[in-house]
Amino acid sequence: MIVGLGINLKLHAPLKTLSKRQERIKSKPWLTKGLLRSIRTKNKLYTNLHKKSVQDDHKWAEFHKYRNKLNLLIEKSKVNYYMQQIASSNNNSSLMWKTIKNILNKGHKKQKDLQDL
């Protein structure tokens, strides 16, 4: 009975798998919908610059200005997110250390290729 239930569950309610892009976005919770929209706009500006054969210095300056402001906003959003995480975990030391390790990127182990060994 349990085996049949598991098969029916997989058939009628399969687990949703995330694409690589969705996984990357989900791993960065400080990226809001507005920031993601701005990133798409920046990418469109960049592709439009490369599609045109004429190099326009004004357009490049506009792109660089937009890119730099966007990077500043992303960095501020990231700092704000982690400050909120630390503030909300001030009574729970294990959660605070988990947040600190996440900031320092200590929780991610790098895998070496077998060829490198």
N, C-alpha and C positions, 0 to 999 in steps of 0.2 A: 504494500500500500504506500509506504514512504517513498520507494523508488519511483513508482508511477507518479506520485505527486511532484517529485523533483523534475521529472521529464516534462510533465504538463506545465510546471512553473517556468522552466526554461523556454518552452515553446510559446506560451501565451504572455509571459512577462519577462522577456530576456533582460539581462543587465545591460545598461547603456555603457558603451565604451567611448571614451573621449579621444578625440584626435590629438595629435602631437601639439597642435596649436592651442587647443582648448586646455590641455594639460599644462602647457607653459603659462597660459593666462591665469589658470586656477592657482598655480604655484606662486603667483605674484598678486596677493590680495590688495595691495595698495594701488593697483591700476584700476581706476574707476572707468565707467562707461565713457565719460567725457574725455579722459586721457586716451583711451583706446581709439576714440573717434579722431582725436588730434594726431595720434600716431599714423592712422590711415591717411589723413590729410597730408602729413609730412611725406609719407611714402609716395603719394600721388604727385606732390610737387617735385620730388626727386625723379620719378619716372618721366614726368613731362619735360624736365630739363634734359634728360638723356635722349628723348625721342626727337627733339628738335636738333637739326644739324647746326644751326646758328648758335654760337655761345653768347648768351646775354649776361653781362656782368651784373646788371640790376636784378635779374631773376635769381642768380646765384646768391647775391647778397640777401635777397628776400628769404630764400630757402635757409641760409645759414642762420639768419636772425630767428626764424620760426623754429628751427631745430634746437638752437641754444635755449630759447625760452621754454620749449617743451621739455628738454632735459632738466632744466631747473625746476619746473613744476613736478616732474616725476620724482626728482630727488627730494623735494619738499614733502610730497605725498608719502614717500617711503619713510622719511624721518618721522612724520606725523603718525603714521600707522604704527611704527615700532614704539614710539613714545606712549601711545594709547595702550599698546599691548603690555608694556612694562608697568604703566600706571594701574591697569586693571589686575595685574598679577602681583601686586606688592605684598599681599598677605600669603601668597602661595609661592614658596621659594622654588619648588621644582618646576612650576610653570614659568617662573621668571628666568631660571637658568635655561630652560628649553628655548625661550625667546632669545636670550643672549646667544646661545649656540647657533640659533637660526640666523641671527644678525651676522655673526662671525663666520657663518657657513661651515661650522665644525661638524654638523651632523651628516654631511654628504661624503661618503667615501669614494675616492677615485679608483676606478678599476683599471688595472694594467692589462694590456694585451698580452696574450701568451707569447707573441713574437718578441716582445721586449724582454721577456725573461730569458 
